[in-house]
Amino acid sequence: MFDSWLVHEGAVVRMLDRRRFPPPWSVEETPACFIVRDRAGQALAHLYYEESARRSAANLLTKDEARRSAKDIAKLL
């Protein structure tokens, strides 16, 4: 748990910051997507990608785009 402070209507209020998805977050690569997971292994995001040069009608990300996005999500904390 982390302590945080909030200023609300001129009063300083101490709040406990309860993290629902504990850091650090990691990125796992699978054959179809990248999965961002929290420390407990809970999947937070799935980023699907298309490896072929021809992208499907689903407009999936390229593998590189999905990897970069997954890394960016994992850095949010």
Residue pairs with C-beta under 8 A, 6 or more apart in sequence:
1 16
1 17
1 18
1 19
2 16
2 17
2 19
3 14
3 15
3 16
3 17
4 14
4 15
4 16
4 17
5 12
5 13
5 14
5 15
6 12
6 13
6 14
6 15
7 13
21 38
21 42
21 44
22 38
22 39
22 40
23 38
23 39
23 77
24 39
24 74
24 77
25 36
25 37
25 38
25 39
25 44
25 73
25 74
25 75
25 76
25 77
26 36
26 37
26 74
27 34
27 35
27 36
27 37
27 67
27 70
27 71
27 74
28 34
28 35
28 36
28 37
29 67
32 48
32 49
33 46
33 47
33 48
33 49
33 66
34 46
34 47
34 49
34 66
34 67
34 69
34 70
35 43
35 45
35 46
35 47
35 70
36 43
36 44
36 45
36 47
36 70
36 73
36 74
37 43
37 44
38 44
44 73
45 70
45 73
47 61
47 66
47 69
47 70
47 73
48 60
48 61
48 66
49 60
49 61
49 62
49 63
49 65
49 66
49 67
50 56
50 58
50 60
50 61
50 62
50 63
51 63
55 62
61 69
